[in-house]
Amino acid sequence: MLTKRFLLQQHGTTVRTEMTAGVVSFFTVVYIVAVNASILADAGIPYGAGVIATALAACFGSLLVGLWANSPLVIVPGMGVNALFSYTVVQGMRLPWPEALAAVFVSGLIVSALAFTPLTKQLAATIPDSLKHAIGAGVGLFLAFIGLQKGGIVVPGSSSIVALGDFGSAHTLLTLATLALTLALYVRGVPGNLLIGIAAGTGLAAITGQLDWDGAGTGLSLAAYGSVFGAMSFSGLPYVVFWTAVFSFVLVVLFENIGLIDAQLRLIGQPEKAARSLQAGAVSVAASGVLGTSPTVTAVESAAGISAGGRTGLTAVTAGALFACAVPLGPVMRLIPDSAIAPVLILIGGLMLQGVKDIPFDDLSEWLPAFLIVAGIPFTSSIVDGMGFGFVAFPILKLAAGKRREISLVFAVIAALFVLNFALPFI
């Protein structure tokens, strides 16, 4: 039945290979359950509820992309866009988290409407590669900075914006020890290295008496999750700030998904599955708002399952089923300290910075807008504002350099929307 449903023979694979690849994908990316819940907690969503919401969103998204697109990709709440949700939309724009969830839902509907039309292909072709690489790098720096803060490595400075943290504190020392171990595991290519790093960091905290045992529940708090599930509030619908948040989510989710899906499917020669994979991802974003988490995206770690031989949707379905099994582990995950999560943020941030090498530094009209994005995202603590700097600067520099033909009409409209995004708070 599985062979026929997922066309395994046509893809030159087997049930065993696909399910093994699904297990590899799951253990590579399951760290997101704890990390995302920690970031959602900064927005006011209870940690235990965030754990359940994250696991259910990953389960739904992965099952959907596997069954609808027959794609080996895994969909999870995205790193970067979760920072946008908590730190930019909730903390920066002062949008209460129930309204932020409503913004996620509406953005999912908009991205879904776009995904089921040919417009997404035009958008993907319109955005310059230099800016695509810069977005990933800027988000990476932002995540790394958040990790450094969570780990106590940097703190607010008295005479500067930030300063070096207290390296004599147990929390900071545990962060550094866990970071060293996680980096060693990653460099050696140990499967599930990030998950092992989190587990080891939690173990070190327990051994040294730094674990908050009182913070762990004795059982699965469905009541706490009940206060988050379907808790979307549309009271902000008439206000500009709500639609600014929606616009922000649409931009980040759409462009991040387009880039990740295309890149990973081309690795296995299946670009024809990109359209349906994007559609599944878009519907999953709308579901995220209902389930109570930040938007989902295609996981970069899907490459681990692909490397293990995953070629069909059975890989994604296997990973999705395992995410459902992760829900009862919520009480255990509440024990995980920031010193165990911070190293993952720092490492992922560093990995996302690799896109900088593909920016053409021999063309100022390309690299300067890219630089503004890379620097703007962490310095403004806003992914959208950082993107806006580069998207607005790009056409200005192209015009100044006499390269007007390199600016498409669609891109000019997107740049104008970013200008509007900057101007709205002052109108």
N, C-alpha and C positions, 0 to 999 in steps of 0.2 A: 504494500500500500504506500509506504513512504517512498520507495523507489519510483513509483508511478507519479505520485503527487508532486514530488520535487524534481522530477526528470533527472534522476541521479546518473543513469547510464549515459544520457546525452551529454552530461557534464563530466563524464569520466571519473566519477567518484562513487563512494559507497556509504551506506548508513553508518558504519563504524567510523569512517573518516570524518563524516560531517558532524556526528555527535561529539567526537573527540575534539574537533575544532571548536564546537560550541562551548564545551567545557573550558577550553583554553581561553576563549574570548571572555567568558564569564569571570574566571579567576584573575584575568588581566585587568578587568575594568570594575570589578565588584567593590573596589575601594571607594568608588563614587558614592556608594550608599552612605558611608560615614562622612566623607568629605562634604558632599552636597548638603546633608542634614546639618552639618556644622555651620555652613555658610547661610543656609536658610534660617538658622537660629538667630543669626545676626540681624535678620529682618523681623524677628519676633515670632516666627513659627516654632512651636515647641519641638525640641530635638527629636523626641520619640516619634512624633507625628511626621516630621521631616524624613525620618528613616523609612517609614512605611510608604509615604508618598513617593519617595525616590525609587524604592524597589518596585512599586506598582507601575510607575510611569515607564521604567526600564523594561518591565515585563510586557506591558501593553505595546510599547513602541517596537520592541524586538519581535514579538509575535506578529505584529501587523506587517512589518517590512519583510519578514520571512514568508508569510502566507500570501501577501499581495504582490510583492515584487520578486519572490523567489531569490532574494539577495542574501548573501552571507554577512551583511552589515549588522551591527548592533546599535540600537538607539537608546541613549541614556540622557538624563538631565546634563546639560553641557557645562563644562568648566569654562569660565569666562562669561557666559551669558548668565550663570548663576550669580556671578559677581555684579553684573549689570542689574540683576533683579534686586539683590540685597543692598548693595552699597550706592548705586546710582539712583535707582527708581524709588526704593523705600527710604533709605537714609538721606540721599541727596535731594530728591524731588519731594520728599515728605509725603509720599503716597502710602497710605496704610496697606499692609500686606494683603488684606482681602481685595482691595481695589487693584493692587498689583497683579493678583491672580486673575482678576477679570480682564486686565490688560493683556495678560498672557493668552487667555482664551480668545479674545477678539483678534489678537495678532495671528493666532493659529488659524482662525477662519479666513483671514486675509491671505496668509501664505498658502492656504489650501486652495483658495480661489485662483491664485497665481499659478500654483503648481499644476493645476489641471488645464492650463492653457499654454500655448507655445511661448508666452511672454518670458518665462524663466530662462529659456535658452538665449533669448535676446539680451537679457540682463547679464547672464553669465559671460557672454561675449563682449559686453560693453565695458565691464570693469577691468581696468588695466592690471596685468599680472603683478606689477610692482606694488600696487595698492593692496592686492589680495595677500601677498606675502607680508606686507607691513602690518596688516590687521592682526594676523596670527602672532607676529613678533611682539606687537604692542600689548596684546592680551596676555601673552606669556610674561612680559615684564610686570604687568599688573598683578597677575597671580603670584609671581615670585615675591613681590613686595608684600602682598597680603600674608604669604607664608612666613616671611621674615618677621612680620609684626606678630602673628600668632605664636611664633616660636620664641619671642622675646629677644631676637637677635638685633632688631632695631626698635627704637622707642621714640616717642615725640621728644624733640630736643628743646632745651631751655633757650638756647641762643641760635638754633637752626631748626629747620623743619623736622628733621629726624636726627637721631644720634645712636651711637652704639649701645646696645643693651647691656645688662649686668651679666657678664660671663661667669660670675660667681654664684648665680642663682641655680638651683636644681632644675628648674623648668628649662632654662636656656641650655644648660649642659646636656639635658636629656634630648633636647631638639637637635643639638649638634651631633650627639652620638648616634641618634636614629638616622640623621641625614647621611652620616658617613657610611652606616651600614646599608641604607637604601641605595646609595650611589654604587657601592661595591657590588650589590646584588644585580643592579641594572647593567653595570659594565660587563659583568660576567654572563649576562643573558639568562639569569635564573628565571624560569617560568613563574609568573605571579609575583615578581619582585616587589611591586608596590604594595600588594596585599601583605606579603611577608614583612616588609618594612613597617607597616602599620601595626601588625601583630607584635613584632619585636619591640617597637617603641612603647606599646601598651604594656608589654611584659616588663620592660625596664622601669617604667613608671610604677608598676605594682611592686617590684622588688625594692625600689628605693622609697616606697611609702608615699609616692606622689599621686596615687590614683584616688579619685574621688568616688569611693564606694557608695557614699550616700546619694550620689547622683544617678545611680543605676536603679531601674525599676525591677520589681520581682516578677513581673509578667508583662505580656503584651498589652499596652494601653490602647485598646480600640476606642475608648471614650475620648482620649486626647486626640486621636486621629479624626474622630467624628466631628470635632470642632473645626477641622481644617478641610475635610472632604466636602466639596460643593459649597465652600464658604465664600465664594466670589461675591463681591459687592460692586454693583454697577452705579453706585451713587455718584461716582466721579465722571460718569459718561458725558455730562454737558460741559466739562471743564477742559481747558487747553492742556493742563498737565497730564491728564489721563491719556489724551491722544498723542502727546509727546512720548509717553512711555510706550504706547502701542507702536508708534513709528520706530522707536528705538529697537524694540524686540523684532519687528519685521525686518529691519535692515540687517541686524546681526544674524538672526536665524537663517534668513534667506541666503545671504552671501556665504555664511560659514558652511551651510549644508551643501550648497552648489559646489563649492570647492572640494570639500571632503569626499562627497559621494563620487564625483567625477574622478578624482585622483585614485581612490581605492578600487573602483570598479575597472579602471583602465589597467591596473596591475594584473588582473586576471582575464583581461580581454572581454569584459562584459559591459561595455559602455551603453548598450541598448537597455540595460536595466536601470539606468540613472533616473529616467522620468518617473517610473513607478516608485522607485526608492524615495525620491523627493516627495512624492505625493503621500506616501506612508509617513514620512517624517513630519510633513505639514499637519496631517490629521493628529499625529501624536502630540504636537505642540498644543493644539486646542484641548486635547485630553489632559495635558499637564495642568492647565488652569483648573480643571474640574477636580483632579486628583490632589491638588494642593502643593505643586512644586514649580520651580522655574522651568523655562522651556527646555525641551529635549532637542538633541542634535545627534547626528551620526558620530559615533565614538571613534576617535583616532585609533583606539586600541583594537578596533575591528581588524586591523592589519595583523594582529597576533593570530586570530582565528584563520585568516586567509593564509598566513604563513604555515599554519598547521594543516592546510589542505582544504579548508572550507571553500566551497564553490556555489552552494545553493542556500535556499532559505531554511533548510533543516538546521544549518549552523546557528542561524539567528533564533529559530524556534527553541532549540535546545538551551541557548543562553537565556532566553526569555522565561522558560520554565524554571530555570535555576534561580532567577531573580524573584520569582514567586515564592520559592522555598526560603529566600533570604528574609522574608517579612518577619517570621517568628524570632529572628535574631536581634530584633530591635532593642530589647533590654540589655543585651550584651554590648551592642554597639554604643550604648550611652556611656559606657565606661571609657571609651577611647578618648585620650586627652589631646589637647591642641599640640603638644610636643610630638605626638605621633602623626598628626595630620599635616602639620606645617612642612615637614620635609617633602611630602608628596607634592604640595603646591609649588615648592621651590624647584623641584626636579621637573615637573611638567612645564613650568614656566620657562625653564632653560631649554627644554626640548622644542617648545614652540618658537623659540627665538631663531631656530635654524633657517627659517625662511629668509632671513636677511641676506644670506649668501646669494640668493637668486635675484636680488634687486640690482638693476643695471646702474652702477655707480659712475659710469662714464657719461651719463646723460643727466644734467642737473634738473631738467624738467621732469625727470622720473624719480630720481632718488630724494630730492628735497621734499616733495609731497609725502613720499613714503616715510622719510625721517620724521616729519611732523606727526604722522600717525603713530609711529613707534614711540616717540617721546610724549606725545599728547595724551595717549591713553593712561599710562601710569601717573603722569604729572597732574592730570585733572581728575584722576580717579573715576573717569567716565569713558567707557568704550565708545559711545556714540559721539561725544565731543571730540575725542581723539581722532575718530574716523572723519568727522566733519572738517577738521583742520586740513587734512590731506586732500579730501574730495573737493574742497573749495579752492585750495591752492593749485591743484593739478591744472584745471582749465586756464587759470590766470597765468601760470608759467608757460603753458603751451602757447598761449596767445602772444606772450612776450617774446618767446623764442621763434615766432613765425611758423608754428606748427599747428595751425588752426584745424587742419584736416584730421588730426589725431584726436579731436574732441567730437564724439558722436552726440547727436541730439538727445538721445536717452540719457547719456552721462551728464549732459548739461542740465537736464531736468532734475536728476538726482542731486547734483551740486546745488541747484537752486533750492531744493527741499532742505538741504543741510543749512543753507543760509537762513531759510525760514525758521528752522529749528533753533538756530542761535538767536534769532530776532524775537521769537514769540514771547519769551519772558519779559521783554521790555515794551511790548505793545500794549 
